[in-house]
């Protein structure tokens, strides 16, 4: 077992990583939250629930939880206020109390939605994150950012709400479609570029073993990414400064998701394009040497092909970027690499540089 502790005073919690942990979910949750919770609400989607729902429910029942299950449709476009309202109604009608717990079993959509509802229902109840995708295990389930989407932009409505526990079972990744798994690897690249040159080298040189679901590689990557994010969150829980570096690739990535109504790209794929664009912007602004930009690009391409994007209108993407929550004083904010392992945050990128970089990237 690997353990990462997120040290946030009264909101401190552990991230537990080990194969088979889904079957120990109830026991681990009781250890983290105590005996006061009577009811557990598993929030999942229909696809994940068919594979893992019964196992999670059995484990919770063995630990004396009265278990309820609430399922949402599968896809980013269902992470919205309408779905959240349906879950609020279910919690009220079921009689869920402030001492009870929501268990988010699924990927980033499930975790974000369940966390947002937990943050706001009865002014806040506990949530345990049980991520089942690589992207959620290394990123979205960690750090306490929760949100739902609006038609004008991604994650515009949300709250910071730390989980009581994060339980990661790498075995769940064996059920992922290859495309979903690959999408998660783009976020691993992100961590390497922003703060860990050795991680970047490892993921880009051991792609075959990682895609072959080598247990040692998976546990290492998950634990390392969680540790990197935990240290950032401890320094800047509410994204007032340092935590913004975690948005590398997300300024363009969120815009691509929005303009395609969350249907063409998986989140990690959109971030992959966003990292390519940010690296080109950094090169154009003479912040990043050309060989480093080429190495970042080669690393992203080593993971596999991204969905085609050249048909998208540049003006639509640029407009969507200006509805993003990262806009400051009307300017899009970019996380730009200056070398592999170090980035800077800039909101002074000339519009013509953005347009040129987007055009080259999407082509």
Residue pairs with C-beta under 8 A, 6 or more apart in sequence:
1 16
1 17
1 18
1 21
2 16
2 17
2 18
2 219
2 222
2 223
3 14
3 15
3 16
3 17
4 14
4 15
4 17
4 223
4 226
4 227
4 230
5 12
5 13
5 14
5 15
5 230
6 12
6 13
6 14
6 15
6 142
6 143
6 162
6 230
6 233
6 234
7 230
7 234
8 162
8 233
8 234
8 237
11 144
11 162
11 237
13 32
13 162
13 163
13 164
13 165
13 166
14 32
14 165
14 166
15 142
15 166
15 168
15 226
15 230
16 28
16 165
16 166
16 167
16 168
17 137
17 168
17 170
17 219
17 222
17 223
17 226
18 168
18 169
18 170
18 219
19 169
19 170
19 171
19 215
19 219
20 169
20 171
21 28
21 167
21 168
21 169
22 52
22 55
22 56
22 59
22 130
22 167
22 169
22 171
22 172
23 55
23 58
23 59
24 59
25 56
25 59
25 60
25 103
25 128
25 130
25 167
26 59
26 60
26 61
26 62
26 63
26 65
27 59
27 62
27 63
28 165
28 167
29 40
29 60
29 63
29 65
29 101
29 103
29 128
29 164
29 165
29 167
30 63
30 64
32 128
32 164
32 165
33 101
33 126
33 128
33 164
33 165
35 64
36 99
37 65
37 99
37 100
37 101
37 126
38 65
38 66
38 97
38 99
38 100
39 65
39 66
39 67
39 68
39 94
39 95
39 96
39 97
39 100
39 101
40 60
40 65
40 66
40 67
40 68
40 100
40 101
40 102
40 103
41 68
41 69
41 70
41 90
41 91
41 94
41 96
41 100
41 101
41 102
41 103
42 49
42 53
42 56
42 57
42 60
42 67
42 68
42 69
42 70
42 103
42 105
43 70
43 71
43 72
43 87
43 102
43 103
43 104
43 105
43 106
43 110
43 113
43 114
43 117
44 52
44 53
44 56
44 69
44 70
44 71
44 72
44 104
44 105
44 106
44 110
45 71
45 72
45 73
45 74
45 78
45 106
45 107
45 109
45 110
46 71
46 72
46 73
46 74
47 74
48 74
48 105
48 106
48 107
48 110
48 132
49 69
49 71
49 105
51 175
52 105
52 132
52 172
52 175
53 69
53 105
56 103
56 105
56 130
57 67
57 69
60 67
60 103
61 67
65 101
68 90
68 94
68 96
70 87
70 90
72 78
72 83
72 86
72 87
72 109
72 110
72 113
73 83
74 109
75 109
75 262
75 263
76 109
76 149
76 257
76 262
76 267
77 149
77 261
77 262
77 263
78 109
79 109
79 112
79 113
79 147
79 148
79 149
80 148
80 149
80 150
81 148
81 150
81 157
83 113
83 148
84 113
84 116
84 117
84 148
87 113
87 114
87 117
88 117
88 121
91 117
91 121
96 121
96 125
97 122
97 125
98 122
98 124
98 125
99 125
100 125
100 126
101 125
101 126
101 127
101 128
101 164
102 114
102 117
102 118
102 125
102 126
102 127
102 128
103 114
103 127
103 128
103 130
104 110
104 111
104 113
104 114
104 115
104 127
104 128
104 129
104 130
104 131
104 141
105 130
105 132
106 130
106 131
106 132
106 133
106 136
107 131
107 132
107 133
107 135
107 136
107 140
107 180
108 131
108 133
108 135
108 136
108 139
108 140
108 141
108 267
110 136
111 129
111 131
111 136
111 140
111 141
111 146
112 140
112 145
112 146
112 147
112 148
112 155
112 158
113 146
113 148
114 127
114 146
115 127
115 129
115 144
115 145
115 146
115 161
115 163
116 146
116 147
116 148
116 157
116 158
116 159
116 161
118 124
118 125
118 126
118 127
118 146
118 161
119 127
119 146
119 159
119 160
119 161
120 159
124 161
126 163
126 164
127 161
127 163
127 164
128 163
128 164
128 165
128 166
128 167
129 136
129 141
129 142
129 163
129 165
129 166
129 167
130 141
130 166
130 167
130 168
130 169
131 137
131 140
131 141
131 166
131 168
132 169
132 172
132 173
132 175
132 176
133 172
133 173
133 176
133 180
133 181
133 184
134 173
134 176
134 180
134 181
134 183
134 184
134 185
134 187
134 188
134 222
135 180
135 183
135 184
135 187
135 267
135 268
136 184
137 168
137 170
137 173
137 184
137 222
137 226
138 184
138 187
138 188
138 191
138 221
138 222
138 225
138 226
138 229
139 187
139 225
139 229
139 246
141 163
141 166
141 168
142 166
142 226
142 229
142 230
142 233
143 162
143 229
143 230
143 232
143 233
143 243
143 246
144 160
144 161
144 162
144 163
144 233
144 237
145 155
145 158
145 160
145 239
146 158
146 159
146 160
146 161
147 154
147 155
147 156
147 157
147 158
147 159
148 155
148 157
148 158
149 155
149 156
149 157
149 262
150 156
150 157
152 258
152 323
153 254
153 258
153 320
153 323
153 324
153 325
154 254
154 257
154 258
154 262
154 324
155 254
155 325
156 323
156 325
160 237
160 238
162 237
166 226
168 222
168 226
170 215
170 218
170 219
170 222
173 181
173 213
173 218
174 213
178 211
179 266
180 266
181 211
182 211
182 268
182 303
182 304
183 266
183 267
183 268
183 269
183 272
184 268
185 203
185 207
185 210
185 268
185 303
186 249
186 268
186 269
186 271
186 272
186 275
186 300
186 303
187 225
187 268
187 271
188 199
188 203
188 221
188 225
189 200
189 203
189 204
189 272
189 275
189 296
189 299
189 300
189 303
190 246
190 248
190 249
190 271
190 275
191 199
191 224
191 225
191 228
191 229
192 198
192 199
192 200
192 201
192 202
192 203
192 204
192 299
192 340
192 341
193 200
193 248
193 275
193 296
193 337
193 340
193 341
193 343
194 245
194 246
194 248
194 335
194 337
194 341
194 342
194 343
195 228
195 232
195 245
195 341
195 342
195 343
196 224
196 228
196 341
197 339
197 340
197 341
199 221
199 224
199 225
199 228
200 299
200 340
200 341
202 220
202 221
203 210
203 221
203 299
204 298
204 299
204 302
206 217
207 302
207 303
209 217
210 217
210 218
210 221
229 246
232 242
232 243
232 245
232 246
233 243
235 242
235 243
236 242
236 243
236 244
237 243
244 326
244 333
244 335
244 345
245 335
245 343
245 345
247 326
247 333
247 335
248 274
248 275
248 278
248 335
248 337
248 343
249 271
249 272
249 273
249 274
249 275
249 277
249 278
249 335
250 271
250 274
250 326
250 335
251 274
251 278
251 321
251 324
251 326
251 332
251 333
251 334
251 335
252 270
252 273
252 274
252 277
252 278
252 317
252 321
252 358
252 361
253 267
253 270
253 271
253 272
253 273
253 274
253 275
254 270
254 274
254 320
254 321
254 324
255 317
255 318
255 320
255 321
255 324
256 264
256 265
256 270
256 273
256 274
256 309
256 312
256 317
256 320
257 265
257 267
257 270
258 320
258 323
259 312
259 313
259 316
259 317
259 320
260 312
264 307
264 309
265 273
265 307
265 309
269 306
269 307
272 300
272 303
272 306
273 306
273 309
273 361
273 362
275 296
275 300
276 296
276 297
276 300
276 361
277 357
277 358
277 361
278 334
278 335
278 336
278 337
278 357
279 288
279 293
279 296
279 297
279 336
279 337
280 293
280 356
280 357
280 360
280 361
281 334
281 336
281 349
281 353
281 354
281 357
282 288
282 293
282 336
282 337
282 338
283 289
283 290
283 293
284 353
284 356
284 357
285 336
285 346
285 349
285 353
287 336
287 337
287 338
287 344
288 336
288 337
288 338
288 339
289 339
292 337
292 339
292 340
293 337
295 340
296 337
296 340
300 306
309 362
310 362
310 363
312 362
314 355
314 358
314 359
314 362
317 358
318 351
318 354
318 355
318 358
321 327
321 332
321 354
322 330
322 332
324 332
326 332
326 333
327 333
328 347
329 347
331 347
331 348
331 349
332 347
332 349
332 354
333 345
333 346
333 347
334 345
334 346
334 347
334 349
335 343
335 344
335 345
336 343
336 344
336 345
336 346
336 349
337 343
338 344
